[in-house]
Amino acid sequence: MKSTFLKASAIALVFGTLFFLPAIAQTLPQAQPADVGVSSAQLARIKALQDQYVKDGKLAGGTILVARNGKMVYFDTFGAIDKESGKPMPKDAIFRIYSMTKPIITVAALTLYEQGKFNMLDPVSKYIPEFANMKVAIDTTDAAGKRVYYTVPAERQITILDLMRHTSGINNAGPKDEKGDSIFAQLRIQQHPLADGIKLLASAPLVHQPATGFDYSPGPDVIGRLIEIWSGKPLDQYLDETIFKPLHMVDTGFWVPEEKWSRIATLYDAAPDGGLTLATDSAQDSYKKKPIFLSGAGGLASTTVDYSRFAQMLLNKGELDGVRIVSPKSIELMSSDLLGDLPIYGGPVVPGYGFGLTVAVNRGPAKTASVGSEGEYYWEGAASSIFFVDPKENLITVYMIQKRRGVAISREYKRMLYAALVPK
C-alpha cells in the first residue's frame, strides 16, 4: 500500500528536491462525511458550540479530527492558539497531551512483550529490585478521632499488569508521612533522571494493597523505565524508533525543538467562573527543553494529526499504511476490560467503564447510561484533550484543547460526536 509519504516523495523527486524533503505531518486518506455515515449537519453543530465556547471565554481554541472506515471526514480548528494574541489556531498546533502519553507507552511496551522480554504477571522487582519489599501505609483514625499512621508489608508483589491497569497500590497523590505531608512531594521524583526517579518512587509506601482496586497512578512512569531496561535504549529513543518514525508522527516527543515553538498552544487553567486564566507554572514553557525525567505517565507533546495516526493504528489492530507496530492480539489485550469486579478507588474513569492497559473500556450503554458502543476505549489528558477508538463503529477521533480542569467540555464533545453517526 502506497503511503502519503511515498506519494509526496515521488512528487519531490520529479522536481529534483527529494534530498531536501522535510519531515511533514501526514493526514489520513479523506472522504466526504456522508460517504461513511457521518452527518455534516451534526459536525457543524459541534463546531458552532466550540466557537461559542471561544466567544464566551471558556476556551481559547482547539482542533477536531474525525475518521471513519479509515478515512478522515472532518479536520478543523476553532479559536486561537493564544487567546492574548488572537493568533488563529493552526492545524499543526502542538499540544501537551499529558495522560494521552500513557497509551503510547503501553504500545511501546507491547512491542517488547511480543519479543518475549516480559510477562504481564512478572513482578516488577524482577527488573527493578527496589520494588521487592514494598510497604503499605495505613492512615486512619481511632475511635477518638486521632490520626493513626503505620505501615504493613505488601501482601503480594506489584506486577507489570498492575502498573498498566492502575492496580499497583500507588496513586498520583502518593502516601503521606507521619506528619501528614506528601511523601511524593518530598521525593521530587521528576527532578531526577528516570532511573533514579523510579527508585525513589519505590522507596515510598503504597496507598493500597496491590491488586485490590483501581487507583489512578504514575505506574506508566515505571513502565517507561522498564522499556529502557528491556530494550537497552533511552525511552525517547525507543519511542522514536518504534512508534513515532514508523507512524510518521513527526511532531510528537518529550520536548519541542525551537523551530516549532511558535506552534505550541498556550496553556490555560479553568477560572472559578468556568472561564480561562493563563497558566503561570512551569508547564507553560517546560516543553521547550529536554526534561530530566522522561514521564511515561504524561510527558509527551503531540499534534492532532500525529495522534490520529496512532489512534488509527489502534483501530486497525496494530497496523497503519502497511507498517505493523504490534499484533492484533496485543491490541485486543490492551483494549479489554481487565478490572473485572475490582473497585475503582479514584481517578478519571467515567461511570460504566472498565479499564484495560492504560485505556478505559466501555462496558456498554446499559452500564454507562450514555451514547456509545460496548468495547469503545478512550483516554484523556490533564489539559482536557481526548481521543477514543470505537471498533464497532470503525471510528476514531482526536479533540485537542489546552484547558486544565476543563474535561467536561471534551466529554461533551465525545457524546455529541456519536449523534453524527447515521445510516449511509
Secondary structure, DSSP 8 states (H G I E B T S, - for coil): ---HHHHHHHHHHHTT-GGG---------B--GGGGTB-HHHHHHHHHHHHHHHHTTS--EEEEEEEETTEEEEEEEEEEEETTTTEE--TT-BEE-GGGHHHHHHHHHHHHHTTTS--TTSBGGGT-GGGTT-EEEEEEE-TTS-EEEEEEE-SS--BHHHHHHT-SS--SS--B-TTS-BHHHHHTGGGS-HHHHHHHHHTS-BSS-TTS-EE--SHHHHHHHHHHHHHSS-HHHHHIIIIITTTT-TT-BSS--GGGGGGB---EEE-TTSSEEE--SGGGTGGGS--SS--TTT--EE-HHHHHHHHHHHHTTSEETTEESS-HHHHHHHTS---TT--EEESS--TTEEE-SSSEEE--HHHH-SSS-TT-EEEE-TTS-EEEEETTTTEEEEEE--EET-HHHHHHHHHHHHTTB---
